[in-house]
Amino acid sequence: MAAFQYFAVDRTGRHVRGRMEAANENDLEQRLRRMGLDLVTGRLKSKTEPFSFKQRITREDLINFCFHMEQISRSGIPLLEGLEDLIDSIDNRRFRNIISAMHEDMEGGKLLSQALAQHPAVFDRLFVSLIRTGEQTGNMTEVLHDLAATLKWQDELISKTKLLLFYPILVVTVVVPVVFFLMLYLVPKLVTFLNSMNQALPLQTRILIRLSEIFVGYWPLLLGLPLALIVIGASVVRTNANARLYWDYLKLNLPLIGPVLQQILLARFASYFALLYRSGITILDALASCEGVVANRYVADGLHRAAQQISAGDSLTDSLRNLGLFPSLVVRMIRIGETTGALDVALLEVNYFYQRSVGYWIERALKLLPAMLTIVLGSILAFIIFSVFFPLYDMLGKITF
């Protein structure tokens, strides 16, 4: 579809200008009419037009979509009619255009899952697969409810993680320029003055002077080498499968961060696996779908091996135990669910176990991290100040009047 710049009027005569994707001008006119607008003029938007930014569809948009579709399904309103009402309530213009295109596809006879599949950049394969299963089993309302709950948990987790990372990034952004300024400008000026006094300098001052000399002599390397290593490393991980596998394995084994990251990935796996299994998808298909959800090549390979073991006749419990990722308590919970036929309930308990653990860790980190970074920052500045002013104070004390 092409992008059109349009000028229209609503039912009250108010002028409306905007941008919409459509197959042609007639299609554009029909889409606007569904939105309560009458097309006046429409022109094809140039792909090279400057300052045209694509509006991003957020996870919050998807949560609201799932919530509204759940209410539509629960109330018994036909999905086609519900989508038409939904178009008017969406603020995101790009998402509104996509919903309008889906409405047109469903008018042409496509199912909701088929209409969603036309927009893979917004609705991923797992999302479409769950909706398709809901259509086949008649559990559309439950599927949409579970999808909204899962997306909401992910959104809350990402928000807390961003908040957790904000303070360290802010501190590093402030500290690094300050340290470079002190080492490159202030300390050399003071060294000249201290050397003119012909006094023996204490150890910490000599260390500071040596560090300042390293900064002065190698500051391009100190700035450029870390950046170069990050860029090269990211490029290698992105293009080399073995490097990606090793990096994902390394992340799970980092001190402090690794165990928490592992819990986040396994909570995501348990949540989606329970959602897929409860929707009627087989264990093997659910494991295959979850390989892309965990966003970690090492864990994804482990799930693939587990699926192979299940195909060979092993139970789900034994296959997951052999991965070495799940604690024994979690493996026992899955065994009980597999034995009693309530595997989805057991997996949801596993998800709750990990969510609670991750939430507790993040809350503690949000309280402790600012204090820890303040101590580190204070220690660095205290070392520099003490190393500079201690010899000055010592010299002033030896002056006799």
Kinemage of the C-alpha trace (Angstrom):
@kinemage 1
@onewidth
@group {chain A} dominant
@subgroup {mainchain}
@vectorlist {calphas} color= white
{ca met a 1} P 0.000 0.000 0.000
{ca ala a 2} L 1.024 3.600 -0.637
{ca ala a 3} L 1.049 6.572 1.735
{ca phe a 4} L -1.389 9.412 0.984
{ca gln a 5} L -1.514 12.949 2.329
{ca tyr a 6} L -5.190 13.863 2.624
{ca phe a 7} L -7.427 16.847 3.324
{ca ala a 8} L -10.921 15.990 4.603
{ca val a 9} L -13.843 17.345 6.593
{ca asp a 10} L -15.774 15.677 9.407
{ca arg a 11} L -19.519 15.688 10.037
{ca thr a 12} L -19.335 19.069 11.786
{ca gly a 13} L -17.475 20.686 8.881
{ca arg a 14} L -14.128 20.809 10.699
{ca his a 15} L -11.082 20.529 8.422
{ca val a 16} L -8.800 17.548 9.004
{ca arg a 17} L -5.361 16.966 7.476
{ca gly a 18} L -3.338 13.802 7.884
{ca arg a 19} L -1.506 10.858 6.406
{ca met a 20} L -2.914 7.378 5.712
{ca glu a 21} L -1.828 4.241 3.893
{ca ala a 22} L -4.197 2.988 1.198
{ca ala a 23} L -4.146 0.929 -1.982
{ca asn a 24} L -5.411 3.829 -4.118
{ca glu a 25} L -7.445 7.019 -3.864
{ca asn a 26} L -10.781 5.152 -3.851
{ca asp a 27} L -9.513 2.966 -1.020
{ca leu a 28} L -8.409 6.117 0.810
{ca glu a 29} L -11.883 7.613 0.433
{ca gln a 30} L -13.521 4.452 1.840
{ca arg a 31} L -11.156 4.317 4.813
{ca leu a 32} L -11.795 7.959 5.667
{ca arg a 33} L -15.552 7.469 5.347
{ca arg a 34} L -15.379 4.703 7.977
{ca met a 35} L -13.689 7.236 10.250
{ca gly a 36} L -16.502 9.734 9.707
{ca leu a 37} L -14.511 11.903 7.281
{ca asp a 38} L -15.278 13.037 3.734
{ca leu a 39} L -12.260 13.222 1.431
{ca val a 40} L -11.685 16.596 -0.253
{ca thr a 41} L -8.234 16.092 -1.771
{ca gly a 42} L -5.651 13.345 -1.532
{ca arg a 43} L -2.193 13.066 -3.024
{ca leu a 44} L 0.424 10.355 -3.011
{ca lys a 45} L 3.074 11.122 -0.433
{ca ser a 46} L 6.635 11.111 -1.731
{ca lys a 47} L 8.851 8.469 -0.150
{ca thr a 48} L 11.748 10.929 -0.119
{ca glu a 49} L 9.820 13.727 1.572
{ca pro a 50} L 11.989 15.106 4.401
{ca phe a 51} L 11.021 15.131 8.044
{ca ser a 52} L 8.421 12.328 7.681
{ca phe a 53} L 8.847 10.134 10.708
{ca lys a 54} L 7.063 6.834 11.123
{ca gln a 55} L 4.936 6.772 14.243
{ca arg a 56} L 5.945 3.889 16.461
{ca ile a 57} L 3.400 1.371 17.705
{ca thr a 58} L 4.107 0.737 21.370
{ca arg a 59} L 3.395 -2.218 23.608
{ca glu a 60} L 0.761 -0.073 25.303
{ca asp a 61} L -1.081 0.170 21.971
{ca leu a 62} L -1.096 -3.624 21.715
{ca ile a 63} L -2.316 -3.971 25.316
{ca asn a 64} L -5.203 -1.597 24.644
{ca phe a 65} L -5.993 -3.449 21.425
{ca cys a 66} L -6.136 -6.802 23.241
{ca phe a 67} L -8.253 -5.302 26.034
{ca his a 68} L -10.772 -3.780 23.625
{ca met a 69} L -10.944 -6.923 21.496
{ca glu a 70} L -11.475 -8.986 24.663
{ca gln a 71} L -14.413 -6.787 25.662
{ca ile a 72} L -15.839 -7.017 22.138
{ca ser a 73} L -15.536 -10.805 22.136
{ca arg a 74} L -16.911 -11.151 25.666
{ca ser a 75} L -19.965 -9.019 24.900
{ca gly a 76} L -20.817 -11.020 21.790
{ca ile a 77} L -20.389 -8.116 19.349
{ca pro a 78} L -19.238 -9.307 15.890
{ca leu a 79} L -15.509 -8.697 15.484
{ca leu a 80} L -16.007 -6.813 12.233
{ca glu a 81} L -18.401 -4.378 13.892
{ca gly a 82} L -16.162 -4.097 16.942
{ca leu a 83} L -13.133 -3.257 14.783
{ca glu a 84} L -15.084 -0.513 13.055
{ca asp a 85} L -15.922 1.057 16.417
{ca leu a 86} L -12.340 0.598 17.591
{ca ile a 87} L -10.903 2.632 14.703
{ca asp a 88} L -12.370 5.881 16.024
{ca ser a 89} L -10.910 5.412 19.525
{ca ile a 90} L -7.256 4.892 18.509
{ca asp a 91} L -5.002 7.944 18.874
{ca asn a 92} L -1.957 6.437 17.153
{ca arg a 93} L -2.468 7.329 13.489
{ca arg a 94} L -0.290 4.531 12.120
{ca phe a 95} L -2.013 1.932 14.287
{ca arg a 96} L -5.401 3.342 13.258
{ca asn a 97} L -4.450 2.845 9.609
{ca ile a 98} L -3.445 -0.753 10.310
{ca ile a 99} L -6.720 -1.490 12.091
{ca ser a 100} L -8.566 0.079 9.167
{ca ala a 101} L -6.673 -2.186 6.754
{ca met a 102} L -7.515 -5.201 8.928
{ca his a 103} L -11.185 -4.187 8.879
{ca glu a 104} L -11.094 -4.071 5.094
{ca asp a 105} L -9.395 -7.493 4.905
{ca met a 106} L -12.042 -9.018 7.176
{ca glu a 107} L -14.777 -7.442 5.058
{ca gly a 108} L -13.211 -9.330 2.166
{ca gly a 109} L -13.658 -12.628 4.036
{ca lys a 110} L -10.410 -13.046 5.971
{ca leu a 111} L -10.292 -14.207 9.581
{ca leu a 112} L -8.866 -11.964 12.292
{ca ser a 113} L -5.669 -14.035 12.457
{ca gln a 114} L -5.226 -13.749 8.687
{ca ala a 115} L -5.716 -9.971 8.866
{ca leu a 116} L -3.176 -9.737 11.695
{ca ala a 117} L -0.669 -11.801 9.722
{ca gln a 118} L -0.598 -9.071 7.046
{ca his a 119} L 1.250 -6.816 9.523
{ca pro a 120} L 4.167 -8.897 10.916
{ca ala a 121} L 6.060 -5.801 12.055
{ca val a 122} L 3.281 -5.127 14.588
{ca phe a 123} L 1.796 -8.554 15.334
{ca asp a 124} L 4.503 -11.194 15.588
{ca arg a 125} L 4.142 -14.877 14.707
{ca leu a 126} L 3.337 -15.885 18.278
{ca phe a 127} L 0.592 -13.267 18.573
{ca val a 128} L -0.990 -14.451 15.315
{ca ser a 129} L -0.645 -18.108 16.318
{ca leu a 130} L -2.476 -17.532 19.599
{ca ile a 131} L -5.313 -15.645 17.890
{ca arg a 132} L -5.610 -18.428 15.294
{ca thr a 133} L -5.820 -21.010 18.072
{ca gly a 134} L -8.488 -18.937 19.817
{ca glu a 135} L -10.509 -18.882 16.607
{ca gln a 136} L -10.215 -22.644 16.193
{ca thr a 137} L -11.057 -23.555 19.781
{ca gly a 138} L -13.632 -20.851 20.469
{ca asn a 139} L -11.559 -19.456 23.383
{ca met a 140} L -10.916 -16.062 21.811
{ca thr a 141} L -11.931 -14.138 24.937
{ca glu a 142} L -9.553 -16.087 27.204
{ca val a 143} L -6.708 -15.843 24.684
{ca leu a 144} L -7.077 -12.065 24.383
{ca his a 145} L -7.270 -11.704 28.176
{ca asp a 146} L -4.099 -13.757 28.682
{ca leu a 147} L -2.308 -11.892 25.901
{ca ala a 148} L -3.158 -8.533 27.463
{ca ala a 149} L -1.998 -9.722 30.897
{ca thr a 150} L 1.290 -11.057 29.498
{ca leu a 151} L 2.009 -7.894 27.502
{ca lys a 152} L 1.165 -5.772 30.548
{ca trp a 153} L 3.640 -7.694 32.715
{ca gln a 154} L 6.344 -7.300 30.073
{ca asp a 155} L 5.632 -3.583 29.810
{ca glu a 156} L 5.876 -3.132 33.594
{ca leu a 157} L 9.111 -5.129 33.701
{ca ile a 158} L 10.674 -3.085 30.898
{ca ser a 159} L 9.599 0.166 32.571
{ca lys a 160} L 11.213 -0.868 35.861
{ca thr a 161} L 14.364 -2.008 34.063
{ca lys a 162} L 14.647 1.336 32.251
{ca leu a 163} L 14.221 3.124 35.566
{ca leu a 164} L 16.919 0.910 37.055
{ca leu a 165} L 19.335 1.715 34.233
{ca phe a 166} L 18.569 5.444 34.135
{ca tyr a 167} L 20.519 6.366 37.274
{ca pro a 168} L 23.771 4.534 36.355
{ca ile a 169} L 23.692 6.013 32.849
{ca leu a 170} L 23.112 9.482 34.265
{ca val a 171} L 25.956 9.104 36.774
{ca val a 172} L 28.374 7.781 34.160
{ca thr a 173} L 27.409 10.581 31.770
{ca val a 174} L 28.255 13.144 34.460
{ca val a 175} L 31.266 11.462 36.078
{ca val a 176} L 33.284 10.625 32.954
{ca pro a 177} L 33.481 14.228 31.647
{ca val a 178} L 34.287 15.503 35.153
{ca val a 179} L 37.105 12.976 35.655
{ca phe a 180} L 38.561 13.745 32.221
{ca phe a 181} L 38.441 17.483 32.974
{ca leu a 182} L 40.220 17.002 36.291
{ca met a 183} L 42.875 14.697 34.842
{ca leu a 184} L 43.532 16.644 31.653
{ca tyr a 185} L 43.363 20.225 32.929
{ca leu a 186} L 43.178 20.729 36.683
{ca val a 187} L 45.674 18.141 37.957
{ca pro a 188} L 48.493 19.137 35.508
{ca lys a 189} L 48.101 22.777 36.591
{ca leu a 190} L 48.395 21.794 40.244
{ca val a 191} L 51.338 19.479 39.565
{ca thr a 192} L 53.327 22.419 38.204
{ca phe a 193} L 52.632 24.337 41.396
{ca leu a 194} L 53.455 21.388 43.665
{ca asn a 195} L 56.751 20.700 41.890
{ca ser a 196} L 57.756 24.356 42.337
{ca met a 197} L 57.512 23.896 46.117
{ca asn a 198} L 60.318 21.274 46.107
{ca gln a 199} L 58.488 19.134 48.666
{ca ala a 200} L 58.219 15.357 48.873
{ca leu a 201} L 54.769 14.299 47.670
{ca pro a 202} L 52.695 11.628 49.425
{ca leu a 203} L 51.953 8.314 47.720
{ca gln a 204} L 48.341 9.074 46.762
{ca thr a 205} L 49.425 12.326 45.097
{ca arg a 206} L 52.125 10.541 43.086
{ca ile a 207} L 49.530 7.969 41.987
{ca leu a 208} L 47.173 10.744 40.922
{ca ile a 209} L 49.947 12.491 38.974
{ca arg a 210} L 50.811 9.247 37.199
{ca leu a 211} L 47.166 8.680 36.296
{ca ser a 212} L 46.969 12.247 35.008
{ca glu a 213} L 50.009 11.658 32.803
{ca ile a 214} L 48.327 8.554 31.361
{ca phe a 215} L 45.160 10.541 30.641
{ca val a 216} L 47.129 13.372 29.002
{ca gly a 217} L 49.222 11.026 26.876
{ca tyr a 218} L 46.584 8.481 25.899
{ca trp a 219} L 43.217 10.238 26.173
{ca pro a 220} L 42.242 9.454 22.533
{ca leu a 221} L 42.888 5.771 23.233
{ca leu a 222} L 41.024 5.874 26.548
{ca leu a 223} L 37.985 7.351 24.809
{ca gly a 224} L 38.170 5.538 21.484
{ca leu a 225} L 39.158 2.021 22.540
{ca pro a 226} L 36.045 1.262 24.646
{ca leu a 227} L 33.771 2.646 21.922
{ca ala a 228} L 35.597 0.663 19.234
{ca leu a 229} L 35.391 -2.542 21.274
{ca ile a 230} L 31.643 -2.038 21.818
{ca val a 231} L 30.986 -1.401 18.106
{ca ile a 232} L 33.142 -4.331 16.941
{ca gly a 233} L 31.715 -6.656 19.572
{ca ala a 234} L 28.121 -5.734 18.696
{ca ser a 235} L 28.844 -6.259 14.998
{ca val a 236} L 30.416 -9.678 15.574
{ca val a 237} L 27.561 -10.804 17.837
{ca arg a 238} L 24.997 -9.638 15.295
{ca thr a 239} L 26.631 -11.372 12.302
{ca asn a 240} L 28.231 -14.493 13.820
{ca ala a 241} L 25.968 -17.240 15.217
{ca asn a 242} L 28.661 -18.756 17.443
{ca ala a 243} L 29.554 -15.343 18.874
{ca arg a 244} L 25.857 -14.680 19.571
{ca leu a 245} L 25.553 -18.036 21.327
{ca tyr a 246} L 28.640 -17.387 23.477
{ca trp a 247} L 27.521 -13.831 24.329
{ca asp a 248} L 24.051 -15.012 25.377
{ca tyr a 249} L 25.655 -17.732 27.509
{ca leu a 250} L 28.027 -15.193 29.059
{ca lys a 251} L 25.156 -12.837 29.973
{ca leu a 252} L 23.462 -15.601 31.961
{ca asn a 253} L 26.640 -16.197 33.977
{ca leu a 254} L 27.561 -12.614 34.844
{ca pro a 255} L 27.819 -11.889 38.590
{ca leu a 256} L 24.611 -10.438 40.088
{ca ile a 257} L 23.043 -9.659 36.685
{ca gly a 258} L 23.169 -13.173 35.236
{ca pro a 259} L 20.824 -14.935 37.692
{ca val a 260} L 18.251 -12.138 37.428
{ca leu a 261} L 18.394 -12.155 33.622
{ca gln a 262} L 17.950 -15.922 33.680
{ca gln a 263} L 14.853 -15.574 35.874
{ca ile a 264} L 13.391 -12.944 33.523
{ca leu a 265} L 13.887 -15.198 30.489
{ca leu a 266} L 12.426 -18.239 32.228
{ca ala a 267} L 9.461 -16.223 33.510
{ca arg a 268} L 8.774 -15.106 29.950
{ca phe a 269} L 9.075 -18.708 28.741
{ca ala a 270} L 6.748 -20.051 31.438
{ca ser a 271} L 4.179 -17.327 30.768
{ca tyr a 272} L 4.011 -17.855 27.025
{ca phe a 273} L 4.303 -21.634 27.251
{ca ala a 274} L 1.330 -21.745 29.636
{ca leu a 275} L -0.593 -19.395 27.357
{ca leu a 276} L 0.108 -21.543 24.293
{ca tyr a 277} L -0.598 -24.834 26.040
{ca arg a 278} L -3.841 -23.579 27.563
{ca ser a 279} L -4.937 -22.348 24.140
{ca gly a 280} L -4.730 -25.901 22.803
{ca ile a 281} L -1.316 -25.838 21.091
{ca thr a 282} L 0.748 -29.023 21.481
{ca ile a 283} L 3.826 -29.113 23.707
{ca leu a 284} L 6.223 -29.461 20.762
{ca asp a 285} L 4.651 -26.550 18.869
{ca ala a 286} L 4.594 -24.459 22.050
{ca leu a 287} L 8.305 -25.112 22.657
{ca ala a 288} L 9.091 -24.181 19.049
{ca ser a 289} L 7.173 -20.911 19.403
{ca cys a 290} L 8.889 -20.078 22.692
{ca glu a 291} L 12.346 -20.342 21.115
{ca gly a 292} L 11.847 -16.881 19.648
{ca val a 293} L 10.168 -15.453 22.746
{ca val a 294} L 13.080 -15.913 25.158
{ca ala a 295} L 15.341 -13.661 23.023
{ca asn a 296} L 18.422 -15.631 24.045
{ca arg a 297} L 20.166 -18.007 21.649
{ca tyr a 298} L 21.574 -20.210 24.445
{ca val a 299} L 18.169 -20.717 26.083
{ca ala a 300} L 16.493 -21.121 22.673
{ca asp a 301} L 18.946 -23.890 21.755
{ca gly a 302} L 18.186 -25.558 25.080
{ca leu a 303} L 14.450 -25.484 24.352
{ca his a 304} L 15.136 -26.955 20.914
{ca arg a 305} L 17.086 -29.822 22.517
{ca ala a 306} L 14.234 -30.347 24.979
{ca ala a 307} L 11.787 -30.641 22.070
{ca gln a 308} L 14.040 -33.225 20.441
{ca gln a 309} L 14.135 -35.257 23.659
{ca ile a 310} L 10.336 -35.126 23.923
{ca ser a 311} L 10.077 -36.321 20.309
{ca ala a 312} L 12.359 -39.212 21.275
{ca gly a 313} L 9.971 -40.234 24.062
{ca asp a 314} L 11.173 -38.329 27.146
{ca ser a 315} L 8.752 -36.432 29.372
{ca leu a 316} L 8.631 -32.643 29.536
{ca thr a 317} L 9.937 -32.726 33.110
{ca asp a 318} L 13.004 -34.816 32.238
{ca ser a 319} L 13.728 -32.697 29.171
{ca leu a 320} L 13.625 -29.421 31.109
{ca arg a 321} L 15.666 -30.876 33.971
{ca asn a 322} L 18.413 -31.864 31.518
{ca leu a 323} L 18.749 -28.251 30.376
{ca gly a 324} L 20.226 -27.252 33.736
{ca leu a 325} L 18.382 -23.921 33.671
{ca phe a 326} L 15.421 -24.619 35.935
{ca pro a 327} L 15.828 -24.954 39.738
{ca ser a 328} L 14.765 -28.271 41.233
{ca leu a 329} L 11.712 -26.642 42.870
{ca val a 330} L 10.428 -25.501 39.495
{ca val a 331} L 11.085 -28.905 37.919
{ca arg a 332} L 9.051 -30.559 40.685
{ca met a 333} L 6.174 -28.134 40.099
{ca ile a 334} L 6.173 -28.970 36.382
{ca arg a 335} L 6.280 -32.700 37.162
{ca ile a 336} L 3.217 -32.375 39.383
{ca gly a 337} L 1.388 -30.433 36.668
{ca glu a 338} L 2.343 -32.997 34.036
{ca thr a 339} L 1.217 -35.877 36.266
{ca thr a 340} L -2.105 -34.318 37.250
{ca gly a 341} L -2.931 -32.994 33.779
{ca ala a 342} L -2.838 -29.385 35.003
{ca leu a 343} L 0.385 -28.400 33.259
{ca asp a 344} L -0.874 -24.914 32.395
{ca val a 345} L -1.644 -24.241 36.072
{ca ala a 346} L 1.825 -25.454 37.094
{ca leu a 347} L 3.463 -23.260 34.460
{ca leu a 348} L 1.516 -20.235 35.643
{ca glu a 349} L 2.763 -20.963 39.170
{ca val a 350} L 6.303 -21.084 37.791
{ca asn a 351} L 5.691 -17.762 36.076
{ca tyr a 352} L 4.386 -16.273 39.334
{ca phe a 353} L 7.440 -17.639 41.188
{ca tyr a 354} L 9.844 -15.942 38.790
{ca gln a 355} L 7.840 -12.716 38.521
{ca arg a 356} L 7.835 -12.326 42.281
{ca ser a 357} L 11.564 -13.046 42.492
{ca val a 358} L 12.445 -10.618 39.700
{ca gly a 359} L 10.136 -7.931 41.093
{ca tyr a 360} L 11.696 -8.281 44.545
{ca trp a 361} L 15.216 -8.000 43.110
{ca ile a 362} L 14.383 -4.920 41.033
{ca glu a 363} L 12.746 -3.180 43.992
{ca arg a 364} L 15.829 -3.832 46.124
{ca ala a 365} L 18.142 -2.694 43.335
{ca leu a 366} L 16.180 0.540 42.909
{ca lys a 367} L 16.742 1.276 46.603
{ca leu a 368} L 20.386 0.180 46.851
{ca leu a 369} L 21.822 1.229 43.491
{ca pro a 370} L 21.637 5.013 44.006
{ca ala a 371} L 23.398 4.675 47.356
{ca met a 372} L 26.090 2.391 45.902
{ca leu a 373} L 26.745 4.690 42.948
{ca thr a 374} L 26.871 7.706 45.249
{ca ile a 375} L 29.520 5.948 47.340
{ca val a 376} L 31.567 5.078 44.235
{ca leu a 377} L 31.269 8.597 42.849
{ca gly a 378} L 32.121 10.107 46.215
{ca ser a 379} L 35.140 7.820 46.580
{ca ile a 380} L 36.532 8.864 43.191
{ca leu a 381} L 36.100 12.553 43.869
{ca ala a 382} L 37.370 12.192 47.451
{ca phe a 383} L 40.540 10.456 46.222
{ca ile a 384} L 41.227 13.243 43.715
{ca ile a 385} L 40.516 16.044 46.191
{ca phe a 386} L 42.485 14.407 49.009
{ca ser a 387} L 45.459 13.714 46.725
{ca val a 388} L 45.524 17.351 45.567
{ca phe a 389} L 44.796 19.273 48.738
{ca phe a 390} L 46.620 17.114 51.292
{ca pro a 391} L 50.110 18.171 50.117
{ca leu a 392} L 48.916 21.771 49.888
{ca tyr a 393} L 47.655 21.631 53.447
{ca asp a 394} L 50.895 19.979 54.548
{ca met a 395} L 52.982 22.702 52.893
{ca leu a 396} L 50.905 25.489 54.415
{ca gly a 397} L 51.376 23.899 57.821
{ca lys a 398} L 55.158 24.098 57.450
{ca ile a 399} L 55.171 27.780 56.619
{ca thr a 400} L 56.407 29.842 59.549
{ca phe a 401} L 55.308 33.380 60.012
